[in-house]
Each structure stands twice: as C-alpha cells, then as structure tokens.
C-alpha cells in the first residue's frame, strides 16, 4: 500500500497534474485539446504526457469519442488510495471534533 500511496503523492505533487484533476472535477470529461486550452505554456503533447501518468496511477480514465479521447476523473481511485493513509490520522480528528462538540455544548473539553 505504501508504494501505491507514495506514487499517488508523487503524481499529486505536480501542479500541472493537480490543475488537470481540478479541471476534470469541475467540468467533467474533457479532451486533450480542451485541457491544453487551459495551459497556454504547454503543447497538447505535454498535456498528454501528464494524462498518461494520471491514467497509469488510475486517477483518470479515457474513452474514445470519434478521433479524440475523452478524459474523466476516477474519483473512487482517490478514495481507495487515500483511505488507509487518512485512517492513520482519524483519531486526531475524532478527538478534536469531540473537544469542539464539548465546547459548543458549554461543557469542558475532554
């Protein structure tokens, strides 16, 4: 699991890939040309290279639409890859939320 999580974090460390994921999350499926339009400093082949990495990590998928590929976000992949990593920190959230609840109810924090 560590290798998968580490690879995911390496993928997400790149601001261009994060922006691609943000665009797919906000707008839904997009073609390389549509994505490239959001990156004036990159050529479509550069976007394609980022998409290949994101596909290899399972974060996006592609389907043919005529002569183009339509890329979409694979939201379940994020959940699967991050669930174990996030679970390590859940006890900290739970305690903080319990203290916040106690304060909001006028009691002493636990």
ChimeraX attribute file (.defattr): number of C-alpha atoms within 10 A of each C-alpha:
attribute: neighborCount
match mode: 1-to-1
recipient: residues
	/A:1	10
	/A:2	10
	/A:3	8
	/A:4	12
	/A:5	18
	/A:6	12
	/A:7	14
	/A:8	19
	/A:9	13
	/A:10	11
	/A:11	19
	/A:12	16
	/A:13	11
	/A:14	11
	/A:15	10
	/A:16	15
	/A:17	18
	/A:18	15
	/A:19	15
	/A:20	22
	/A:21	22
	/A:22	13
	/A:23	18
	/A:24	19
	/A:25	14
	/A:26	10
	/A:27	10
	/A:28	13
	/A:29	19
	/A:30	19
	/A:31	19
	/A:32	18
	/A:33	16
	/A:34	13
	/A:35	19
	/A:36	19
	/A:37	13
	/A:38	12
	/A:39	15
	/A:40	9
	/A:41	9
	/A:42	12
	/A:43	13
	/A:44	17
	/A:45	12
	/A:46	14
	/A:47	18
	/A:48	16
	/A:49	12
	/A:50	18
	/A:51	21
	/A:52	15
	/A:53	14
	/A:54	22
	/A:55	17
	/A:56	12
	/A:57	19
	/A:58	17
	/A:59	21
	/A:60	21
	/A:61	18
	/A:62	18
	/A:63	12
	/A:64	10
	/A:65	10
	/A:66	7
	/A:67	6
	/A:68	13
	/A:69	16
	/A:70	18
	/A:71	21
	/A:72	21
	/A:73	24
	/A:74	18
	/A:75	13
	/A:76	11
	/A:77	15
	/A:78	15
	/A:79	11
	/A:80	11
	/A:81	21
	/A:82	16
	/A:83	12
	/A:84	13
	/A:85	13
	/A:86	11
	/A:87	10
	/A:88	9
	/A:89	10
	/A:90	11
	/A:91	11
	/A:92	11
	/A:93	10
	/A:94	11
	/A:95	13
	/A:96	14
	/A:97	12
	/A:98	14
	/A:99	16
	/A:100	16
	/A:101	15
	/A:102	14
	/A:103	13
	/A:104	11
	/A:105	10
	/A:106	9
	/A:107	11
	/A:108	11
	/A:109	14
	/A:110	11
